[in-house]
Amino acid sequence: MGRLEFFKAARDSVELLKPIGRRGGSSLLIHHDEADGICSAAIALKALENLGFTVKPICLEKLYREVLEEVYRRSIFDAIVFTDIGGAHAGYISKLNIDGIPTIILDHHKPEPSSNPSVVNLSPDLYGLNGDEISASTVAYIFAKTVYPGAEELAHLALIGSAEIPGPLRGLDMEATQDAIRRGFVEPTGKGDYRVKAMGRPLSYRKLSSILSILGSVGYYRGGPMLGLKACLEGLTEDIESLSSKLEDERREANRKLLSKLYREGLKIDGYVQWFHAEDTFSGMGVKVIGSFCSYLRYQRRIVRPDLYIIGFMYMSREIPGFSPLRNDYSKVSGRLPEELEDEVKKGLKPPLSIVLPKACEAYGGFGDGHASAASGVVLKGMEESFLEEFNKLVS
């Protein structure tokens, strides 16, 4: 398995959709809320429109099972496409898709294989590639280029989505970037940075990634994801950039309050875990903010032990913009690894978060997904400490 098989699977997925697009079919586009999710959704939206689909985008912070159940039970769309979300749940999606709705998953998280011929999971790991080195936006870009050659007009979005991948651009991410440079949408500025010129005021791709992630996460309940899609496809306006700055100020203030509390009270220690509960500190913001806070927290060496998993919780709203409310109350859980523990995980001495966190979530009414050193999920509200007990059992 490798690149050839991956590109063939992309072509096969397009062939699955072509007849439906020709007759003007409808597609539900489900995407994640950070920059990679927004950029990959914008790319997929353009590709689907080129196939002839009418597209309804919905942004999900997590792939709630009750949402999936409703989507496939109602069966009102001719096709369903997931971007930057869904790869880890392809098995469950396969079971739900009893009507055989063509479903394409454009993701890069640790995946499950599909068990349904109508569900195509284009997650790189399934084809011998490393999903930790390829963004979902690049996966969507490869899909789009298979649909129409003019998809190179979207190459800069693949670059922006790739900003979340640690380290220098590599492999398929770099190939998409080279397309953007050749088309004049992007220019290198040295030290591994690139200036994007195709979205209005020229900005670093990392800055644009930050703007989109703030819109999608902090502004999740205030139309942020739709504004992010608009910025990707029509350009970044002063109003959108100003809103992103305002939202970032709100998040920074909430982070300051929570960090001050943790410096006063410390993190709680439970077995292999150091943890905290933000409760309603981030009320009104999307749940991605707790993950961003945990990422920042891992460098706070005065209060963080280098040998323990970092776990953070926050309460969640039942609201899903553009969709039915959730039936249950959940808490979001995010996990990160301090640097010393990250080295142990890479050496195989401790289990990765991508394995233990989802299993612990599933034991208490939830689910999870992610990468070896950064993962997240949800559990039923009130089950947080039971989750920690299960997490510790899985690590030991």
C-alpha positions in Angstrom: 0.0 0.0 0.0 1.2 3.5 -0.7 0.7 6.6 -2.8 -0.6 4.8 -5.9 -3.3 3.0 -3.9 -4.2 6.2 -2.1 -4.6 8.2 -5.4 -6.6 5.3 -6.9 -9.0 5.3 -4.0 -9.4 9.1 -4.5 -10.3 8.4 -8.2 -12.7 5.6 -7.2 -14.5 7.9 -4.7 -15.0 10.5 -7.4 -16.4 7.9 -9.7 -18.9 6.9 -7.0 -20.2 10.4 -6.8 -20.2 11.4 -10.5 -23.6 9.9 -11.5 -25.3 11.6 -8.6 -23.7 15.0 -9.3 -24.8 14.8 -12.9 -28.4 14.6 -11.9 -28.1 17.5 -9.5 -27.9 15.5 -6.3 -27.6 16.9 -2.8 -24.7 16.4 -0.4 -24.3 17.0 3.3 -20.7 18.2 4.1 -19.7 17.6 7.7 -16.5 19.2 8.8 -14.4 20.0 11.9 -14.2 23.4 13.4 -10.4 24.3 13.3 -8.5 25.6 10.3 -7.8 22.2 8.8 -11.5 21.4 9.0 -12.6 24.7 7.5 -10.0 24.6 4.7 -10.7 21.0 3.8 -14.4 21.8 3.8 -14.0 24.7 1.5 -11.9 22.5 -0.9 -14.5 19.7 -0.8 -17.4 22.1 -1.3 -15.9 23.5 -4.5 -15.2 19.9 -5.7 -18.7 18.8 -5.0 -20.2 21.8 -6.7 -18.0 21.0 -9.8 -19.6 17.6 -9.8 -23.0 19.2 -9.9 -24.1 18.8 -6.2 -25.9 21.3 -4.1 -24.1 21.3 -0.8 -25.2 21.9 2.8 -22.2 22.3 5.2 -22.5 21.6 8.9 -19.6 22.1 11.3 -19.2 19.6 14.2 -16.8 19.9 17.0 -17.0 16.2 17.6 -18.6 13.4 15.6 -21.5 12.8 18.1 -23.0 9.3 17.6 -26.5 10.7 18.0 -25.9 13.1 15.2 -24.6 10.4 12.9 -27.7 8.2 13.8 -30.0 11.1 12.9 -28.2 11.8 9.6 -28.4 8.3 8.4 -31.9 7.6 9.7 -33.3 10.6 7.9 -31.5 9.8 4.6 -32.5 13.1 3.0 -29.1 13.6 1.2 -27.9 11.8 -1.9 -24.3 11.8 -0.6 -22.4 12.6 2.6 -18.8 13.9 2.8 -16.7 14.3 6.0 -13.6 16.5 6.2 -11.1 16.4 9.0 -13.5 14.3 11.0 -15.0 10.8 10.6 -11.9 8.7 9.8 -11.8 7.2 13.3 -15.5 6.3 13.2 -15.7 4.7 9.7 -16.8 1.4 11.3 -19.7 2.9 13.0 -20.7 5.0 10.0 -20.5 1.7 7.9 -23.0 0.1 10.3 -25.4 3.0 10.2 -25.4 3.4 6.4 -27.9 0.6 5.7 -29.4 2.5 2.8 -26.0 2.6 1.0 -25.7 6.4 0.8 -22.4 7.2 -0.9 -20.1 8.5 1.8 -16.6 9.8 1.4 -14.3 10.5 4.4 -11.5 13.0 3.8 -9.5 12.8 7.1 -6.1 12.2 8.5 -6.7 11.1 12.1 -6.0 7.6 13.3 -8.6 5.7 11.2 -10.9 2.7 11.3 -11.4 0.8 8.0 -14.8 0.9 6.4 -16.8 -2.3 6.3 -19.4 -0.9 3.8 -18.7 -0.5 0.1 -20.7 2.7 0.1 -18.3 4.2 2.7 -14.9 5.2 1.4 -12.4 6.2 4.0 -9.6 8.2 2.4 -7.5 8.4 5.6 -3.8 8.2 4.7 -2.9 5.7 7.3 -5.1 3.1 5.6 -2.9 3.3 2.6 0.5 3.1 4.3 1.0 6.9 4.6 1.4 8.8 7.8 -1.7 10.8 8.8 0.4 12.7 11.3 2.3 14.2 8.4 -0.6 14.9 6.0 -3.4 17.4 6.6 -7.0 16.7 5.9 -6.9 19.8 3.6 -4.3 18.1 1.5 -6.4 14.9 1.4 -9.4 17.1 0.2 -7.1 18.8 -2.3 -6.1 15.5 -3.8 -9.8 14.6 -4.0 -10.6 17.9 -5.7 -7.8 17.6 -8.2 -9.3 14.3 -9.2 -12.6 16.0 -9.8 -11.3 18.9 -12.0 -7.8 20.2 -13.0 -8.7 23.7 -12.0 -8.7 22.6 -8.4 -5.1 24.0 -8.3 -6.9 27.3 -7.5 -7.4 25.8 -4.0 -3.8 24.8 -3.4 -3.2 27.6 -0.9 -6.0 26.3 1.3 -4.2 22.9 1.5 -1.2 24.9 2.7 -3.2 26.8 5.4 -4.8 23.6 6.6 -1.4 22.0 6.9 -0.2 24.5 9.5 -1.5 22.3 12.3 1.0 19.6 11.3 4.1 19.9 13.5 7.4 20.5 11.9 8.3 21.5 8.3 6.0 20.7 5.4 6.6 17.3 4.0 5.4 14.9 1.3 2.0 15.6 -0.1 1.6 18.7 2.0 4.7 20.1 0.3 3.5 19.1 -3.1 0.3 21.0 -2.6 2.4 24.0 -1.5 4.5 23.8 -4.6 1.3 23.9 -6.7 0.3 27.1 -4.9 3.7 28.7 -5.4 3.7 27.8 -9.1 0.2 29.4 -9.5 1.4 32.6 -7.8 -1.0 32.2 -4.8 1.9 31.7 -2.3 5.5 32.8 -1.9 8.2 31.5 0.5 9.5 34.1 2.9 12.3 32.0 4.5 12.6 29.9 7.7 9.9 27.6 6.5 7.2 30.3 6.3 5.0 31.1 3.4 3.0 34.2 2.5 -0.5 33.6 1.1 -1.5 36.2 -1.5 -4.8 34.6 -2.7 -7.1 35.7 0.2 -6.8 39.5 0.1 -4.2 41.1 2.4 -1.0 38.9 2.1 -0.5 37.0 5.4 1.6 34.1 6.7 -0.1 30.8 6.2 0.3 30.2 10.0 -1.5 33.5 10.8 -4.4 32.6 8.4 -4.6 29.2 10.1 -4.8 30.9 13.5 -7.6 33.3 12.2 -9.6 30.4 10.8 -9.2 28.3 14.0 -10.3 31.1 16.2 -13.4 31.7 14.0 -14.3 28.0 14.0 -13.7 27.2 17.7 -14.1 30.4 19.8 -16.8 31.6 17.4 -18.5 28.3 16.9 -21.8 29.4 18.3 -21.6 32.8 16.6 -21.4 31.8 12.9 -17.6 31.5 12.9 -17.3 28.4 10.8 -19.5 29.8 8.0 -17.4 33.0 8.1 -14.3 30.9 7.9 -15.6 29.1 4.8 -16.5 32.5 3.3 -13.0 33.8 3.9 -11.5 30.7 2.2 -13.7 31.0 -0.9 -14.2 34.8 -1.2 -11.2 36.3 0.7 -10.5 37.5 4.2 -12.4 40.8 4.8 -11.6 43.4 7.4 -14.8 42.6 9.3 -14.0 38.9 9.5 -10.4 39.6 10.6 -11.7 42.1 13.2 -14.1 39.5 14.6 -11.4 36.9 14.8 -9.3 39.4 16.8 -12.2 40.1 19.2 -12.8 36.4 19.7 -9.1 35.8 20.4 -9.2 38.5 23.1 -12.1 36.7 24.7 -10.2 33.3 24.7 -7.0 34.9 26.0 -8.9 36.4 28.9 -10.6 33.0 29.7 -7.2 31.3 29.4 -5.6 33.9 31.8 -8.3 33.2 34.5 -8.0 29.5 34.2 -4.2 29.5 34.3 -4.2 31.8 37.3 -6.5 29.4 39.1 -4.2 26.4 38.3 -1.1 28.3 39.5 -2.9 28.9 42.8 -4.5 25.5 43.3 -2.4 23.2 41.1 -3.5 20.3 38.9 -5.1 17.2 40.5 -3.0 14.1 40.5 -4.6 10.7 39.9 -2.4 7.8 39.0 -0.8 8.4 35.6 -2.8 11.6 35.1 -2.6 15.3 36.1 -6.0 16.9 35.4 -8.3 19.9 35.8 -11.9 20.8 35.1 -12.6 24.2 33.4 -16.3 23.8 34.1 -18.0 26.9 32.5 -14.8 29.0 32.1 -15.2 28.8 28.3 -19.0 29.2 28.2 -20.2 30.5 24.9 -17.1 29.2 23.1 -16.6 26.0 21.2 -15.0 23.0 22.9 -11.8 23.1 20.8 -10.6 25.9 23.2 -10.0 23.3 26.0 -7.6 21.4 23.6 -5.8 24.6 22.8 -5.4 25.4 26.5 -4.0 21.9 27.2 -1.5 22.4 24.4 -0.4 25.7 26.0 -0.4 24.1 29.5 2.1 21.4 28.6 4.8 24.0 28.6 4.0 25.4 32.0 6.7 23.5 33.8 6.2 25.1 37.2 2.9 23.3 37.6 3.0 20.4 35.1 4.8 17.2 35.8 6.8 15.9 32.8 5.9 12.3 33.3 2.1 12.4 33.6 -0.7 12.6 31.0 -2.5 16.0 30.9 -6.3 15.8 30.9 -8.6 18.7 30.8 -12.4 18.8 31.0 -15.1 21.4 30.2 -18.9 21.4 30.2 -20.5 21.5 26.8 -23.6 23.0 25.3 -26.2 20.8 23.6 -26.5 23.3 20.7 -25.2 22.4 17.3 -25.6 25.3 14.9 -27.6 24.2 11.8 -28.7 20.9 13.3 -30.9 19.4 16.1 -29.7 19.9 19.7 -28.0 17.0 21.4 -30.2 14.8 23.5 -27.6 14.3 26.3 -25.4 16.5 28.4 -21.7 15.9 27.8 -18.3 17.0 29.0 -15.4 17.5 26.6 -12.1 15.8 27.5 -8.8 16.8 25.9 -5.5 15.0 26.4 -1.9 16.2 25.8 1.6 14.8 26.5 4.4 16.7 28.2 7.7 16.4 26.4 9.2 13.7 28.6 6.2 11.5 28.4 5.9 12.2 24.6 9.4 10.7 24.2 8.3 7.6 26.2 5.3 7.2 24.0 7.4 7.4 20.8 9.7 4.7 22.3 6.7 2.5 23.0 7.2 2.6 26.7 3.7 4.2 27.4 0.5 4.0 25.3 -0.5 6.8 23.0 -3.4 9.0 23.7 -5.0 7.9 20.4 -5.5 4.5 21.9 -6.3 5.0 25.6 -8.4 8.2 25.5 -11.0 6.9 23.0 -11.4 3.6 24.9 -11.8 5.4 28.2 -14.5 7.7 26.6 -16.4 4.7 25.2 -16.6 3.1 28.6 -18.7 6.1 29.9 -21.2 7.0 27.2 -18.8 8.8 24.8 -16.2 8.5 22.1 -12.9 10.0 21.2 -10.2 10.2 18.5 -7.0 12.0 17.7 -3.2 11.5 17.5 -0.6 9.9 19.6 0.3 13.0 21.6 -3.0 15.0 21.2 -6.5 13.5 21.4 -10.0 14.4 22.6 -13.4 13.1 23.1 -16.6 13.4 25.1 -18.1 11.6 28.1 -21.5 11.9 29.7 -21.6 14.8 32.1 -20.8 13.6 35.6 -18.7 10.7 34.4 -15.4 12.6 34.4 -13.8 10.9 37.4 -15.0 7.5 36.2 -13.3 8.2 32.9 -10.0 8.9 34.8 -10.3 5.6 36.6 -10.7 3.7 33.3 -7.9 5.8 31.7 -5.5 4.8 34.4 -6.5 1.1 34.0 -5.7 1.3 30.3 -2.3 2.9 30.9 -1.2 0.5 33.6 
